[in-house]
Amino acid sequence: MMGHRPISATDYLGIWRRRRKRALVCLLLGLAGGYALARTLPAKYTSTATVQETNVAASRRMETPAPEPSASRLSALREQVLTPERLQGLAGRFGLFPAAQNRGSVETPVAEMGRSIALAPGTVGFTISFTAGDARLAQQVCAGIVSLFLQEERKGQPQAAAGDSPSSSNPSAELVTKQLAEAKRKLDAQEAKLVAFKRRHGDEPSGDDEVATRNSLMGYNVQLEAANGAFQRALQERTALTTSIQAIESAGTRALQAAEPANVQALEQELATEQAQLVMLEARYTPDHPDVVKHKSDIAQLQRKVDEAKTAAAPKKSDATPAAEPPQVAQMRVQEQELDRTIQEKTAELSRLQGEIRAARARLENGPALEREFKQLAQDRDAAQTNYNTLLAKQSDMMKAGQTEQRGDRSAFRLVEAANLPATPSFPDPILFTLCGAAGGLGVGLLAVVLGELRDKTLRTEGDIEHYLGLPTLAVIPTADGLDGNDSEGWGGGSRAVRSGSGEKEESVLADV
């Protein structure tokens, strides 16, 4: 209940909790209405071109661009160039306003077309804009309007003799042409150097690349430690399995070992030890390492000795029956093969990570030098580009000055930027319409909240009773919300509760005045 009394932030929060559904519904309706309106209204596209007006003789003498036209000058240019006859010709050329043309009306298409044309000062010269319901049509009509200005420039221009050129009788123009060709050659050379640098070293090096490289290096080190730990664990497990298999086989073939010469057993044990050491060396070094080559040679010699010893002892063991391999040993051999694959994978991963670490360290060491080299190449390219653009503009100005030499002080129009093809409609803007609809809906919702609160006569707190009735509160009534927890308006929120001395939830009053 609102009245002539101070309202605290807690009261405002309670009002919002009770009436927020109305405000939110109005906000959503405003959002949907604004978006639907933006999608319903017909789209309009605006194409823009930039034209610069210059005074030929004055610009040639002072070698400075003409000042930006004022609003009065643009109005004069509009009346001078965009005459009703020319606009009528453009309307007929592009089929604008066919209904009005069929009725034989001339003023209506011209007036409608004039309202769609806008001339405004720009950063360079002035801009010409045309708005239509089709993007391609807007671009074509805007280009046609620009052609009217360019025709105004060429109006009264004397025809040049056949075979004449601006540089045929102007030594300065010939010099500028030569300088322009040399500048173009230098620019192409600088561009080639910059492209070759990017092909060798990638994109532009920067401080962010150095930070990323350091982070990558830290990540590679962590991965290297993890892979090395996994490799060592797999190697230890394989060694343990090999030892266990040897122990089981030695326990199962003691009868054969008794008949087998002692030198064969010693050679086989030494061969197993050398093979285990070779596996560790191959995981740590390359196959061409001297230690790896030496162990391979030792293993080959031991294998030959074992074969020779077994061959010599073969006649003594001709009557012996080969014992079957226990299932436990077969399972261990399967685990041993899996560990061998794991060791090979971790060895390859260690090699890859070491290569990545070496490459990252090389990038960190050569980063500043590469950055300086790239900046120097970019500066040289920019300087060559600036020189080329300056000479190109100078040649263009000299050509225009030579072509308009006999035209006195009349104005000339130069196309700076051609009419663009609008990709998106200039009207309506869905985002703007949606935001405006949301703002309107929220305003209506807040107004509904205020009106609903003004019409609500419910006393909810002890302060309401003491303010409006001037009576002290003698007792409280327990909370008696509806089954769905809504208040008398059906919008939820219930009544504000207080705590009694015993801690039970109680309500000051539930009554309508």
NUMIDREN-488994 format. One record per residue (C-alpha): residue in one letter; x, y, z. Coordinates in steps of 0.5 Angstrom, whole numbers. Each point is the difference from the previous one (the first is absolute). Example, Ala and Ser with C-alpha at 12.3 -4.5 7.8 and 13.67 -1.06 7.14 Angstrom:
REM NUMIDREN-488994
+---+-------+-------+-------+
! r !    px !    py !    pz !
+---+-------+-------+-------+
! A !    25 !    -9 !    16 !
! S !     2 !     7 !    -2 !
+---+-------+-------+-------+
This chain:
REM NUMIDREN-488994
+---+-------+-------+-------+
! r !    px !    py !    pz !
+---+-------+-------+-------+
! M !     0 !     0 !     0 !
! M !     3 !     7 !    -2 !
! G !    -2 !     6 !     3 !
! H !     3 !     7 !     3 !
! R !     5 !    -3 !     4 !
! P !     8 !    -2 !    -1 !
! I !     1 !    -6 !    -4 !
! S !     6 !    -4 !     1 !
! A !     4 !    -4 !    -4 !
! T !    -3 !    -6 !     3 !
! D !    -7 !     2 !    -2 !
! Y !     2 !     1 !    -7 !
! L !     3 !    -7 !     0 !
! G !    -6 !    -3 !     3 !
! I !    -4 !     4 !    -6 !
! W !     4 !    -3 !    -5 !
! R !    -1 !    -7 !     3 !
! R !    -7 !     1 !     0 !
! R !    -1 !     3 !    -7 !
! R !     6 !    -2 !    -4 !
! K !    -4 !    -5 !    -4 !
! R !    -4 !     6 !    -3 !
! A !     6 !     4 !    -2 !
! L !     4 !    -6 !    -3 !
! V !    -6 !    -2 !    -4 !
! C !     0 !     7 !    -3 !
! L !     7 !     0 !    -1 !
! L !    -1 !    -7 !    -4 !
! L !    -5 !     3 !    -4 !
! G !     3 !     6 !    -2 !
! L !     6 !    -4 !    -2 !
! A !    -4 !    -4 !    -4 !
! G !    -4 !     6 !    -3 !
! G !     6 !     3 !    -2 !
! Y !     4 !    -5 !    -3 !
! A !    -7 !    -2 !    -4 !
! L !    -1 !     7 !    -2 !
! A !     8 !     0 !    -3 !
! R !    -2 !    -6 !    -4 !
! T !    -6 !     2 !    -2 !
! L !     2 !     7 !    -3 !
! P !     2 !     0 !    -7 !
! A !     8 !     0 !    -1 !
! K !     4 !     6 !    -3 !
! Y !     7 !     0 !    -2 !
! T !     4 !     6 !    -1 !
! S !     6 !     0 !    -5 !
! T !     6 !     6 !     2 !
! A !     5 !     3 !    -5 !
! T !     5 !     5 !     2 !
! V !     2 !     6 !    -5 !
! Q !     5 !     5 !     0 !
! E !    -1 !     7 !    -3 !
! T !     6 !     4 !    -2 !
! N !     1 !     7 !    -3 !
! V !     5 !    -3 !    -6 !
! A !     4 !     7 !    -1 !
! A !     1 !     2 !     8 !
! S !     1 !    -7 !     1 !
! R !     6 !    -1 !    -5 !
! R !     3 !     7 !     2 !
! M !    -1 !    -1 !     8 !
! E !     1 !    -8 !     0 !
! T !    -4 !    -1 !     6 !
! P !    -7 !    -3 !     0 !
! A !    -7 !     4 !     0 !
! P !    -3 !     1 !     6 !
! E !    -6 !    -4 !     3 !
! P !    -6 !     2 !    -3 !
! S !    -5 !     4 !     5 !
! A !    -8 !    -2 !     0 !
! S !    -1 !     6 !    -4 !
! R !     5 !    -2 !    -6 !
! L !    -3 !    -7 !     0 !
! S !    -7 !     3 !    -1 !
! A !     2 !     4 !    -5 !
! L !     4 !    -6 !    -3 !
! R !    -7 !    -4 !     0 !
! E !    -4 !     5 !    -3 !
! Q !     5 !     1 !    -6 !
! V !     2 !    -7 !    -1 !
! L !    -7 !    -4 !     2 !
! T !    -5 !     3 !    -4 !
! P !    -7 !    -2 !    -1 !
! E !     2 !    -2 !    -7 !
! R !     6 !    -5 !     2 !
! L !    -4 !    -3 !     5 !
! Q !    -6 !    -1 !    -4 !
! G !     5 !    -4 !    -5 !
! L !     3 !    -4 !     6 !
! A !    -7 !    -2 !     2 !
! G !    -1 !    -2 !    -7 !
! R !     6 !    -4 !    -1 !
! F !     0 !    -4 !     6 !
! G !    -8 !    -1 !     0 !
! L !    -1 !     4 !     7 !
! F !    -7 !     1 !     2 !
! P !    -4 !    -3 !    -6 !
! A !    -7 !     1 !     2 !
! A !     1 !     8 !     0 !
! Q !     4 !     0 !    -7 !
! N !    -6 !    -4 !    -3 !
! R !    -5 !     5 !     3 !
! G !     4 !     5 !    -4 !
! S !     3 !     4 !     7 !
! V !     6 !     3 !    -1 !
! E !     1 !     4 !     7 !
! T !    -2 !    -6 !     4 !
! P !     6 !    -5 !    -2 !
! V !     5 !     6 !     1 !
! A !    -2 !     2 !     6 !
! E !     0 !    -7 !     3 !
! M !     7 !    -1 !    -3 !
! G !     2 !     7 !     3 !
! R !    -2 !    -2 !     7 !
! S !     4 !    -7 !    -1 !
! I !     7 !     4 !    -2 !
! A !     4 !     3 !     6 !
! L !     6 !     4 !    -1 !
! A !     5 !     1 !     6 !
! P !     7 !     3 !     2 !
! G !     5 !    -6 !     1 !
! T !     7 !    -1 !     2 !
! V !     2 !     1 !    -8 !
! G !    -5 !     4 !    -4 !
! F !    -7 !    -2 !     1 !
! T !    -4 !    -6 !     0 !
! I !    -6 !    -2 !    -4 !
! S !    -5 !    -5 !     2 !
! F !    -6 !    -3 !    -3 !
! T !    -5 !    -4 !     4 !
! A !    -5 !    -5 !    -4 !
! G !    -3 !    -7 !     2 !
! D !     5 !    -4 !    -4 !
! A !     7 !     0 !     2 !
! R !     2 !    -1 !    -8 !
! L !    -4 !     6 !    -2 !
! A !     2 !     4 !     5 !
! Q !     7 !    -1 !    -2 !
! Q !    -1 !     1 !    -7 !
! V !    -4 !     7 !     1 !
! C !     5 !     2 !     4 !
! A !     5 !    -1 !    -5 !
! G !    -4 !     3 !    -5 !
! I !    -1 !     7 !     4 !
! V !     8 !     0 !     1 !
! S !     0 !    -1 !    -8 !
! L !    -4 !     7 !     0 !
! F !     5 !     3 !     4 !
! L !     6 !    -2 !    -4 !
! Q !    -4 !     2 !    -6 !
! E !     0 !     7 !     3 !
! E !     7 !     0 !     0 !
! R !     1 !    -2 !    -7 !
! K !    -5 !     5 !    -2 !
! G !     4 !     5 !    -5 !
! Q !     6 !    -4 !     0 !
! P !     4 !     1 !    -6 !
! Q !     1 !    -7 !    -4 !
! A !     7 !    -2 !    -1 !
! A !     4 !    -1 !    -6 !
! A !     1 !    -7 !    -2 !
! G !     6 !    -3 !     2 !
! D !     1 !     5 !     5 !
! S !     2 !    -2 !     8 !
! P !     1 !     5 !     6 !
! S !     7 !    -3 !     0 !
! S !     2 !     1 !    -7 !
! S !     2 !     7 !     0 !
! N !     1 !     1 !     8 !
! P !     7 !    -2 !     2 !
! S !    -2 !     0 !     7 !
! A !    -5 !    -5 !    -1 !
! E !     5 !    -5 !    -3 !
! L !     4 !     1 !     6 !
! V !    -5 !    -2 !     4 !
! T !    -2 !    -6 !    -4 !
! K !     7 !    -2 !     0 !
! Q !     0 !     1 !     8 !
! L !    -6 !    -4 !     1 !
! A !     2 !    -6 !    -4 !
! E !     7 !     0 !     4 !
! A !    -5 !     1 !     7 !
! K !    -4 !    -6 !    -3 !
! R !     6 !    -5 !    -1 !
! K !     3 !     2 !     7 !
! L !    -7 !    -1 !     3 !
! D !    -1 !    -7 !    -3 !
! A !     7 !    -2 !     2 !
! Q !    -1 !     2 !     8 !
! E !    -7 !    -4 !    -1 !
! A !     4 !    -6 !    -2 !
! K !     5 !     0 !     6 !
! L !    -6 !     1 !     4 !
! V !    -4 !    -6 !    -3 !
! A !     7 !    -4 !     1 !
! F !     1 !     1 !     7 !
! K !    -7 !    -2 !     2 !
! R !     1 !    -6 !    -4 !
! R !     6 !    -2 !     4 !
! H !    -2 !     2 !     7 !
! G !    -8 !     1 !     0 !
! D !    -4 !     6 !     1 !
! E !     3 !     6 !     4 !
! P !     4 !    -1 !     6 !
! S !    -2 !     3 !     6 !
! G !     0 !     0 !     8 !
! D !    -6 !    -4 !     0 !
! D !     3 !    -5 !    -4 !
! E !     6 !     0 !     5 !
! V !    -5 !    -1 !     6 !
! A !    -3 !    -6 !    -4 !
! T !     6 !    -3 !    -2 !
! R !     2 !     0 !     8 !
! N !    -6 !    -3 !     2 !
! S !     0 !    -5 !    -5 !
! L !     7 !    -2 !     2 !
! M !    -2 !    -1 !     7 !
! G !    -6 !    -4 !    -2 !
! Y !     5 !    -4 !    -4 !
! N !     5 !    -1 !     6 !
! V !    -6 !    -2 !     4 !
! Q !    -2 !    -5 !    -5 !
! L !     7 !    -3 !    -1 !
! E !     1 !    -1 !     7 !
! A !    -7 !    -4 !     0 !
! A !     2 !    -4 !    -6 !
! N !     7 !    -1 !     3 !
! G !    -3 !    -3 !     7 !
! A !    -5 !    -4 !    -4 !
! F !     6 !    -3 !    -4 !
! Q !     4 !    -2 !     6 !
! R !    -6 !    -3 !     3 !
! A !    -1 !    -4 !    -6 !
! L !     8 !    -2 !     0 !
! Q !     0 !    -2 !     7 !
! E !    -7 !    -4 !    -1 !
! R !     3 !    -4 !    -6 !
! T !     7 !    -1 !     4 !
! A !    -4 !    -3 !     5 !
! L !    -4 !    -4 !    -4 !
! T !     6 !    -3 !    -4 !
! T !     3 !    -2 !     7 !
! S !    -6 !    -3 !     2 !
! I !    -1 !    -4 !    -7 !
! Q !     8 !    -2 !     1 !
! A !    -2 !    -2 !     7 !
! I !    -6 !    -4 !    -2 !
! E !     4 !    -4 !    -6 !
! S !     6 !    -1 !     5 !
! A !    -5 !    -3 !     5 !
! G !    -3 !    -5 !    -5 !
! T !     6 !    -2 !    -4 !
! R !     5 !    -2 !     6 !
! A !     0 !    -7 !    -3 !
! L !     3 !     3 !    -7 !
! Q !     4 !     5 !     4 !
! A !     3 !    -6 !     4 !
! A !     2 !    -3 !    -7 !
! E !     2 !     6 !    -3 !
! P !     7 !     3 !     0 !
! A !     1 !     5 !     5 !
! N !     3 !     5 !    -6 !
! V !    -6 !     0 !    -4 !
! Q !    -4 !     2 !     6 !
! A !     5 !     6 !     2 !
! L !     0 !     2 !    -7 !
! E !    -8 !     0 !    -1 !
! Q !     0 !     4 !     7 !
! E !     5 !     5 !    -3 !
! L !    -4 !     0 !    -6 !
! A !    -6 !     2 !     3 !
! T !     4 !     6 !     4 !
! E !     3 !     3 !    -6 !
! Q !    -7 !     0 !    -4 !
! A !    -3 !     3 !     6 !
! Q !     5 !     6 !     0 !
! L !    -1 !     0 !    -7 !
! V !    -7 !     2 !     0 !
! M !     2 !     5 !     5 !
! L !     5 !     3 !    -4 !
! E !    -5 !     0 !    -6 !
! A !    -5 !     4 !     4 !
! R !     5 !     5 !     2 !
! Y !     5 !     1 !    -6 !
! T !    -1 !    -1 !    -8 !
! P !     2 !    -6 !    -4 !
! D !     7 !     3 !    -2 !
! H !     2 !     1 !     7 !
! P !     7 !    -3 !     2 !
! D !    -3 !    -4 !     6 !
! V !    -6 !    -2 !    -4 !
! V !     5 !    -3 !    -5 !
! K !     4 !    -3 !     5 !
! H !    -5 !    -4 !     3 !
! K !    -3 !    -2 !    -6 !
! S !     7 !    -3 !    -2 !
! D !     0 !    -3 !     7 !
! I !    -7 !    -4 !     0 !
! A !     2 !    -2 !    -7 !
! Q !     6 !    -4 !     2 !
! L !    -3 !    -2 !     6 !
! Q !    -6 !    -3 !    -4 !
! R !     5 !    -4 !    -4 !
! K !     4 !    -3 !     6 !
! V !    -7 !    -2 !     3 !
! D !    -2 !    -3 !    -7 !
! E !     7 !    -4 !     0 !
! A !     0 !    -2 !     7 !
! K !    -7 !    -3 !    -1 !
! T !     2 !    -3 !    -7 !
! A !     5 !    -4 !     4 !
! A !    -4 !    -2 !     5 !
! A !    -6 !    -2 !    -4 !
! P !     2 !    -8 !    -1 !
! K !     0 !     0 !     8 !
! K !    -7 !     3 !     0 !
! S !    -3 !    -4 !    -6 !
! D !    -4 !    -5 !     4 !
! A !    -3 !     6 !     5 !
! T !    -7 !     2 !    -2 !
! P !    -2 !     8 !     0 !
! A !    -4 !     2 !     6 !
! A !    -7 !     4 !    -2 !
! E !     1 !     7 !     2 !
! P !    -5 !     2 !     6 !
! P !    -6 !     4 !    -1 !
! Q !     3 !     5 !     5 !
! V !     6 !     1 !    -4 !
! A !    -4 !     1 !    -7 !
! Q !    -4 !     6 !     4 !
! M !     6 !     3 !     2 !
! R !     3 !     0 !    -7 !
! V !    -7 !     3 !    -3 !
! Q !     1 !     6 !     6 !
! E !     7 !     0 !    -2 !
! Q !    -2 !     2 !    -8 !
! E !    -5 !     5 !     3 !
! L !     6 !     3 !     4 !
! D !     4 !     0 !    -6 !
! R !    -5 !     4 !    -4 !
! T !    -1 !     5 !     5 !
! I !     8 !     1 !     1 !
! Q !     0 !     1 !    -8 !
! E !    -6 !     5 !     0 !
! K !     4 !     4 !     6 !
! T !     6 !     0 !    -3 !
! A !    -3 !     3 !    -7 !
! E !    -4 !     5 !     5 !
! L !     7 !     2 !     4 !
! S !     3 !     1 !    -7 !
! R !    -5 !     4 !    -3 !
! L !    -1 !     4 !     7 !
! Q !     8 !     1 !     0 !
! G !    -1 !     3 !    -7 !
! E !    -5 !     5 !     2 !
! I !     4 !     2 !     5 !
! R !     6 !     2 !    -4 !
! A !    -5 !     3 !    -5 !
! A !    -3 !     5 !     5 !
! R !     7 !     1 !     3 !
! A !     2 !     2 !    -7 !
! R !    -6 !     5 !    -1 !
! L !     2 !     3 !     7 !
! E !     7 !     1 !    -2 !
! N !    -2 !     3 !    -7 !
! G !    -6 !     4 !     2 !
! P !     3 !     7 !     1 !
! A !     4 !    -1 !    -6 !
! L !    -6 !    -2 !    -4 !
! E !    -4 !     5 !     3 !
! R !     5 !     6 !    -2 !
! E !     1 !    -3 !    -7 !
! F !    -8 !     0 !    -1 !
! K !    -1 !     7 !     2 !
! Q !     6 !     2 !    -4 !
! L !    -3 !    -3 !    -6 !
! A !    -7 !     3 !     1 !
! Q !     3 !     7 !     1 !
! D !     3 !    -1 !    -7 !
! R !    -6 !    -2 !    -3 !
! D !    -4 !     5 !     3 !
! A !     5 !     5 !    -2 !
! A !     0 !    -2 !    -7 !
! Q !    -8 !    -1 !     0 !
! T !     0 !     8 !     2 !
! N !     4 !     2 !    -5 !
! Y !    -3 !    -4 !    -6 !
! N !    -7 !     3 !     3 !
! T !     3 !     7 !     0 !
! L !     2 !    -1 !    -7 !
! L !    -6 !    -3 !    -3 !
! A !    -4 !     6 !     3 !
! K !     5 !     5 !    -3 !
! Q !    -1 !    -3 !    -7 !
! S !    -7 !     0 !     1 !
! D !    -1 !     7 !     2 !
! M !     5 !     2 !    -6 !
! M !    -4 !    -4 !    -5 !
! K !    -7 !     3 !     3 !
! A !     4 !     7 !     0 !
! G !     2 !    -1 !    -8 !
! Q !    -7 !    -2 !    -2 !
! T !    -3 !     6 !     3 !
! E !     5 !     5 !    -1 !
! Q !    -5 !     4 !    -5 !
! R !    -6 !     0 !     5 !
! G !     2 !     6 !     4 !
! D !    -3 !     0 !     7 !
! R !    -6 !    -5 !    -1 !
! S !    -1 !    -5 !     6 !
! A !     2 !    -7 !    -2 !
! F !    -2 !    -7 !     4 !
! R !     4 !    -6 !     1 !
! L !    -3 !    -6 !     2 !
! V !     4 !    -2 !     7 !
! E !    -4 !    -6 !     2 !
! A !    -5 !    -4 !    -5 !
! A !    -7 !    -2 !     2 !
! N !     0 !    -6 !     5 !
! L !    -5 !    -6 !     0 !
! P !    -4 !     1 !     7 !
! A !     1 !    -7 !     3 !
! T !    -5 !     1 !     5 !
! P !    -6 !     5 !     0 !
! S !     0 !     7 !     3 !
! F !    -7 !    -1 !     3 !
! P !    -3 !    -3 !     4 !
! D !     6 !    -1 !     5 !
! P !    -3 !    -7 !     4 !
! I !     5 !     2 !     5 !
! L !    -2 !     7 !     1 !
! F !    -8 !    -2 !    -1 !
! T !     1 !    -6 !     5 !
! L !     3 !     5 !     6 !
! C !    -5 !     5 !    -1 !
! G !    -5 !    -5 !     0 !
! A !     3 !    -3 !     7 !
! A !     1 !     7 !     3 !
! G !    -8 !     2 !    -2 !
! G !    -2 !    -7 !     3 !
! L !     4 !     1 !     6 !
! G !    -3 !     7 !     1 !
! V !    -7 !    -2 !    -1 !
! G !     2 !    -6 !     5 !
! L !     2 !     5 !     5 !
! L !    -6 !     4 !    -1 !
! A !    -4 !    -6 !     1 !
! V !     4 !    -1 !     7 !
! V !    -1 !     7 !     3 !
! L !    -8 !     0 !    -2 !
! G !    -1 !    -7 !     3 !
! E !     4 !     2 !     6 !
! L !    -4 !     6 !     1 !
! R !    -7 !    -3 !    -1 !
! D !     2 !    -6 !     5 !
! K !    -2 !     2 !     7 !
! T !     3 !    -6 !     4 !
! L !     4 !     1 !     7 !
! R !     6 !    -4 !     0 !
! T !     4 !     2 !     5 !
! E !     0 !     3 !     7 !
! G !     2 !     7 !    -2 !
! D !    -6 !     0 !    -5 !
! I !    -5 !    -1 !     6 !
! E !     4 !     5 !     4 !
! H !     0 !     5 !    -6 !
! Y !    -6 !     0 !    -3 !
! L !    -5 !    -2 !     6 !
! G !     4 !     3 !     6 !
! L !     0 !    -6 !     4 !
! P !     5 !    -4 !     4 !
! T !     0 !    -8 !    -2 !
! L !    -2 !    -4 !     6 !
! A !     0 !    -7 !    -3 !
! V !     2 !    -3 !    -7 !
! I !    -4 !    -5 !    -4 !
! P !     4 !    -6 !    -3 !
! T !     1 !    -1 !    -7 !
! A !    -6 !    -2 !    -4 !
! D !     2 !     0 !    -8 !
! G !    -4 !    -4 !    -5 !
! L !     1 !    -7 !    -2 !
! D !     5 !     3 !    -6 !
! G !     3 !     5 !     4 !
! N !    -3 !     6 !    -3 !
! D !    -2 !     6 !     3 !
! S !    -7 !     4 !    -1 !
! E !     2 !     2 !    -7 !
! G !     2 !    -7 !    -2 !
! W !     7 !     2 !    -2 !
! G !     4 !    -3 !     5 !
! G !     4 !     2 !     6 !
! G !    -4 !    -1 !     5 !
! S !     0 !     5 !     6 !
! R !     7 !     2 !     4 !
! A !     1 !    -4 !     6 !
! V !     4 !     2 !     7 !
! R !     2 !    -4 !     5 !
! S !    -3 !    -1 !     7 !
! G !     4 !    -1 !     6 !
! S !     0 !    -8 !     0 !
! G !     2 !     0 !    -7 !
! E !    -6 !    -2 !    -3 !
! K !    -2 !     3 !    -7 !
! E !    -6 !     5 !     1 !
! E !    -3 !     6 !    -4 !
! S !    -2 !     7 !     2 !
! V !    -7 !     0 !    -3 !
! L !    -3 !    -2 !    -6 !
! A !    -6 !     4 !    -1 !
! D !    -3 !     5 !    -6 !
! V !    -2 !     7 !     2 !
+---+-------+-------+-------+
